[in-house]
Amino acid sequence: MGILKQGAAAAAIGLVAISISTTAWAEFPDKPITLVVPFSAGGPSDKIARDLAEALRKPLAQTVIVDNTAGAGGTIGAARVARASPDGYTLLVHHIGISTAPALYKKLPYKTLEDFEYLGLINEAPSTLIGKPGLAASNFAELRKWISANDGKVNLANAGVGSASHLCGLVLQATLQSKMVFVPYKGTAPAMTDLMGGQVDLMCEQATNAVPQIEAKKVKVFGVTSKQRMALPALAQVNTLAEAGLAGFEMSVWHGVYAPKGTPPAVLARLNAAIRTALKDPELIQREEALGVRIVTDARLDPAEHKKYVEGEMNRWARIIKDSGETAD
Ligand code: ASP
């Protein structure tokens, strides 16, 4: 075959390949999509992912299921998605922990900025500092005294190294200059059960999961981590931790959606568009607002901005974590 003929044949094969792949992805999604949550069922990340799954069903015209792959502060679930087939059918819903794990873990089973496609930051929620029902303090000033009187003995539950509850605990410990015993769980859902049962003393928990327990008086609340007091009826009278004397204490827990690296651009675009539509769903907005969660409507819904934001958070937390001296294997 002459060079020209060979070239024409190769071009024709290329065209066939392109049209096959475009046609294949035009059908996306033609089977259920799995959202991997790297924490236990019943916790704040699980709750957010289940609400998102529900709201995604319509724009994707598919079933969206949630699968909890919990453990090691979210790194096991994140690694599962990093290694999944890059076809858009296995996605990760992860929080702030994706940006803190690189500074905390000596060896991480994935590369945060290289092994994922970023699909948009979806929400932000403040945390609350809550305590077991029988705790001998009824406001933050009393709690502070109780913590320093029990230096080295106070138990603080968390969802594993790098989880939001752990990060909040690190900042709390550093600000109070008191040593506390961190008790890790696979998520704050099982931790909450132990807190309500009095097996652990304290926990920083996202409003998402804390509000129902505060309303039911199953836990005591000592402060919120937002800059301003929260408008929610259950929290309107609760001081911010900054107001209570921890100057500058502010923490918001954001969640984002990720796909394995190499997922086709057409699939990513379809997923990003569906996420944007889902976040406008009035039912979803109402459900999240009732739990103190703010839906993201700004530029961070854009994949490139989402990635940039995570990079910024990685740098910010790397300094805090370095100062804390905390590491994990
Ligand atoms: N997001 C975790 C969970 O759903 C809690 C945390 O990070 O503290 O259990």
Residues whose N, C-alpha, C, O or C-beta is under 5 A from the ligand:
A	BS01	LIG	F39 S40 G43 P44 S45 D46 A159 S163 A164 S165 H166 G187 T188 A189 C204
